[in-house]
Amino acid sequence: KLTLIAMLPIPLLTFLIFRFSGKAHRSYRQVRRKLARVTSILQESIFGIREIKTFTQEDYEEKRFSIQGKGYFRSNMRIAKLWSIYYPLILFVSSLGTALVLWFGGNEVIAGVLSIGSLVAFYGYLGLFYQPIDQLNQVNNMFQHARAAGERVFEIIDAIPEVRESRDVICLSSPVKGAVEFNNVCFSYNEKEQVIDNISLKVEPGEKIAIVGPSGSGKTTFISLIPRFYDVTKGFIAIDGYDIKKLKLSYLREQIAIVLQEPFLFNESLRKNIGFGRKEASEEEIIAAAKSANAEEFINKFPNGYETRAGERGTNLSLGQKQRVSIARAILKDPSILILDEATSSVDAEVEALIQEALQHLMKNRTSFIIAHRLSTIRNADRIVVMDKGRIVEIGTHWELLRKRGLYSHLYRVQFKAKDIKEELPFLVE
């Protein structure tokens, strides 16, 4: 009888715990979202500290952070309030069970049905019965906290990649030669608007293809299809006659190196940054790559030389220095296909000359795709592809396109003054 009475609060305890679990989970989820917003603003403020100080927006950023911080504080207080209500309530219900046992057991002792020793022993066991329930309740609170935090992690872990390998992929035994074919390629980020519209282009091994056009014409998206950062929505891309969707993704990307306008460097030594694409590279190979990229001179000026840390996102280096480290990394990888995305657009003339010299070493005997707004850097390309609104509108050499007096001729005329292009001027004047 005493056992049955001791178990009377269990249904009510179960109801309270489930009710608390649901509310706590929703509240903890809100806490994680608020914390994510606070850390996001903090990160933006740290990385954008120069802009904040330049435009004297310290007060605005402080106010913005304060608003989000208060929101995070209120969410935590909501959890504390919820816990302060439910935890004592659960303890009270547990104590109610103890009180009922003592009341009923006391009457049994008075009636002579139960000995006082048996009641005291049962009371001792009763503490062992309710104590785990209390501990489970505290663990449940921590579990709801962890569950809400874990959901945000699992959103990323469980995300299905848009670019996936098919089951019948192949991996060639040797590097590709570098022949690239675009066959009626279309691509859109959504179904409403075509970013790349029915492009066909054949590129021979070792050919240098420059891609130019107005901003938003689809140049970067176009070359991003080669390493399969996105998959085409129509048509196909082939390398050496193999559809890239049939090639093992890791093998495909091993054949390609990319040098971006804003290269990303890890907070590691310059040696490790250069050797990132080939972990097994020897010291001599790393130094040779740095020499070819015109990077060794400035690297040796650092007190620690190749062991100098690049800093977070390469903050210890200038943009030109980061570019040359990035080029050295690409040279060391020794790819068959090279992609240059505005590699010299944000540096001065002296640094640009050094980078251009390094790029000549890098592009030698490699199929190269060069995106450029500074048209002076692509005059010697084998062919220039002019894009507009996701389509190829012109294609030819520098002089052929000037003679056509189309979009390329217009861009060239807008970019340069007459005194700087005396040689081309007859082709630009109507």
N, C-alpha and C positions, 0 to 999 in steps of 0.2 A: 504493500500500500504506500509506504513512504517513497519507494522508487517511482511509482506512478505519479505521486504528487510532485516529486522533484522534477519530473519531465513535463509537467503542465505548462511551464513558460516556454518550452521549446518551440511550439508553433509561432508564438508571438515574437520570440527572438529571431526565428528564421525570416519572418515577414519584415522585421526591422532591418536585418542585415541586408536582405535583397533590396529593400527600398533605399537604404544608404548607398549600396553599391552602385545602383543606377544613377543616383544624383551625384555621387562622388566622381564617377567616371566622366559624366558630362562636364562637371566643374573643372576637373583636372585637365580635360581636353582643352577647355577654354584657357586655363593657365598656361599650357604649353604654347598655344597660339599667341597669347600675349607676350610670352617670353621670346618667342621667335621674332616678333615684331620689334621688341626692345633691342635685341642683339643685332637685328638687321639695320636699324637706325644708327646704332652705335658704330657698326662697321662702316656704314656709309659716311658717317661724320669723321671717322679716323682717316679713311682713304681720301676723302674730299676736303681735308683740313685746309689746304691752300685756297681752294675756291671759297670756302666759308670765310676765311680771313680776308681774301681779296675783296669780296662783296660785302664784308662786315655784317654777316648774317649769324654771328654767334648767338645773339639773343633769340633769334627765330629757331635755331637748331636746339638751343637749350629748352625752349618752350615745347618744341616738338617731342624731344626726348622725355621731358617731364610729363606730358600728357600720356604718352605710352607707358611710362613708369608707374603713373598713378593707376592706370587701367590694370596693369599687372599686379599692383598692390591690392586693388579691390578684388580681383579674382582670387588671390591667395587668402584674403580675409573672408571671402565667401566660403571657401573650403574650411577655414578655421571655425567659422560660425556653424557650419553644417556638422563638423566633427564634435563641436562643443555641445550640440543638441543631441545627437544620436548616441555618442559614447556614454554619457551619463544615463540616458534612457535605457540603453542595453544593460548597463550595470544595475539599474534599478529593477528591471525585469528579472535579472538573475537573482538579485537579493530578495525579490518577491517570492521566488521559488524556495529560497532558504527559510524565509519567514513562514510560509505555509507548512513546510516540513516541521519546523519547531512548534508551530501552533498545533498541528495535528498530532505530532509525536508527543507533545506535552500532555494533551488530553488522553492519549493512550497510556502514558505513564501513570497519570492520576487514576485512570480506570483500572490499573493493574494488568493491562494487556501486554505492555511493553516495559522492559526494565530500563532504568535510567542509563545504565552502562551501554545498552544497545543503542539508545538514542544518541549518546555522546559519540559512540563509534561511527554511527551513520552520519552524524554532523561532520565529523572529520573527513569521511569519504566524500561528502557532498562538496567540500571545497575542491577536491581533486576533480570532481565532475564539471564544476562551473569554470574553473581556472582555464582549461584549454579553450573553452568557448570564448572567454575574454581575449585570450592570446590570438585565437583565430580572427577575431574581429579587428585587432590591431594589424595583423598580417594582411587582412583584406583591404585595409586602408592603404597600406604600402603597395599592395598589388594593383589597386585601381590607379594609383599614381604612375606606377611602372607601365601599366597597360596603356594609359593615355599617351605616355612618352613613346612607347614602342610602336603605337599606331603610325606615328609620323615617320619612324624609321622604316617600318614595313611598307608604307606607301611607296617608298623608293625601291626597296628590295623586291617587292612583288610587281613593280611596273614591268609591263611587257615591252621589250625593245621594238621600235618601229622597223629597224633594220635587223633582219634575222637570216641565218644561214639555212639553206635547204638541206635535206638529208643527203643528197648526192653531190656535195661539193667536192672539188678536186684541188690538189696542191701539187703544182709542177715541181719537177726535180731541180730546176735551174731558174735563175732570174729571168724575167720577161725582157724582150728586146725593146719594148716601148711603143709599139704601134697601137694607136688608140682610135677607135671608131665610134662616133655618135650616130645612131640610126633612128631618125624620126623621134627624137627624145622630147618628152613633155614632162613637166613637173609643176605641182602646185602644193602650197602648204595647206590649202583647203580646196574644196571642190568648186568654189565660186570663181577663183581667179587663177589663170595660168601664169606662173612666174617664168617658166621656160616653155616656149611654144614651138614644137615641131622643128627641132634643130638637127641637122645632119652635117657631119664633118668627119673627114678622114685625116689623121695625123700620122706621118711616117716616123719610124724610129730616129731619134736624134734631132727631130725638127723643133724649131723654136717658134711657138705660136703666141703672139701677143693678143690680149683681149682688152678692148677699149670700148667706151660708151658712156653715156650720161649716168649720173648716180641713179640707182634704182633700176638699171636696165637688166639686172640678173646675172652680172659677171661672176660674183662670188658664189652665188647659188649654183651656177653652171659648173664651176670647177669643183665644188663640194660634192658633186655627184660621182666624181671619179673614184675617190676613196670610200664611197658609199656612206658618207655622213647622212645622206638621204637616199632613198630609192626612187628611181624614175617612176612616174605614174603611167607612162606609155613609151613604147619603143625600147631600145636597149643600148647599153654601152659595152663595147668589146675591147679587150686588150690582147694583142697578138692573136686575134680571132676567137678568144674565149669570152663568152658573156661573163661580166664581172659577178653576176649573181651565182654563177656556177663555180667561182673560185672561192677557196677558203678565205674568210674575211681577214684573218691574221696574215696570211700569205699575201693577199692583195695589198694590204697596207704596208707590208715590209718592202714593197717595190716602190713606194711613194714617199717623198719628203716634201714638207711644206714649210715655207718661210713667210711669216705673216708680217703685216704692217706693225703690229704691236706684239713682238715675240714674248712668249711666256717662259720665264726662267724660274727654276725651283730654288728654294733657300738652301742650296747646297754649294759645294765648291765649284769653281769654274770647270775643273777637271771632270766632275761628275755631270755637270750640265752638258758639256761637249760630248761626253761619252754616253749620254742618256739613250741614244738609239742603238748603241752597240756596247753592251755591258762588258763584253769580252775584249774590247779594244786595248791594245798595248799603249804604254806611255809614248812610244815613238809615233804611233798612229795618231794619237790625240794632238801631239805637238805639230805634226805635219798638217793636220786638218786646220789647226789654229793659224799656222803660217799661210796656208792657202786662202784663208778667210781674212787675212790682214789683221788678225786679232792678237798675235803673239806679242807685238810691240807694246800694246797697252797692258796686256796681262803681266808682262815681266816688270812693268813699272810699279805694280802693287807689291807691298812688302812680302806678302805671302805667295805671290805668283799664282800658279794654277790652283793653290789651295785657298785662295780668296773666296769668301762666300758671296754669292750674288745678291743676297738679301731677299726678303719676301717680294715675290714678283719682280725680282731683279732691280730693286730700288737702289742698290749700291753702284749701279752702272748707268751711264748715259744711254739714250735711245740708240745712238750709233754703235756703242759698244755692245749693247744687247743684240742688235741686228747681226753683228759680226760673230758673236758667240753662237747665235742661231744658225748662221750660215755654216760655221765650222761643224756644228752638230749634224747638219744636212750632208756636208761633204763626207764626214766620217761614216754616215749611214750608207753612203754609196748607192743611191737609189737609181732605178731605171727611168723613173718619171719624177719630174720636179714641178712643184707648184709655187709660184711667187705671187703673193697677194700684196701689192703696194709696198714692196720691200724697201723702197728708198723715198717714200713720199714725205716723211716728216724729219728729214735731216738736212744739214747745211751742205753747201756745194763741195767743200773739202771732204767731208765724211761720205757724201754720196759717191765721190770719185773712188774712194777706198772700197766702198761696198760694191760699186759696179765692177771694179777689178776682181773682187772676190766672187761675184756672181758669174763672171766669165769663166773662172776656174770651175765653179759649181755646175754650170750648164753644159760644159764641154762633153760632147758625145752622149747627151741625155735628152730625152723628150721633155721639153719645157713648156709650161703654160705660164705666161706672165701677164698679170693684171696690172695695169698702170693708168694713172690719170696724167702723169707727167709724160707727155708723148715723146719728149726728147730721149727718153730712156729705152724706147722700143723701135727706133728707126731701123736698127739692123736685124730685126726679127725676120725669120724666113717668110712668115705670113702674119698679117694683122687681121684679126676678126673684129668687126665693129658690130656691137649689139645695141639694140634699142627695143624696149618693151618686151624683153624676153625672146627676141628673134635676131637672127643674123641678117643684118641689112647690107653689109659690104664685107668683102674679103679680098685680100691681095697684099702686095708689098707696099712699103711706104710711098714710093713714087707712083705706083699704079693707082693707089687710093687718092693721092693728090690730084692726079689727072682726071679722076672721075668727078671731082668737085662735089662730093656728096657730104654725108655726115662727118666723116673723118676729116675732110678738108675744112669743114666749118669749125670743128673742135680745135684743129691745129691753128687756124687763123685767129680764133678767139684767145688761144693760150699764149701766142707769141706776138711780139711787136715786129713790125716790118724790118727794122734794122737787124734783128736777130735771125731772120730767116731769108736772107737775100737770095740764097740758092733756090729755095722753094717758091719765092714770091711770084714768079711768072705763072706757076700752076694754081695760085690762090686767087689771082685777080681775074675777075670776069672779063 
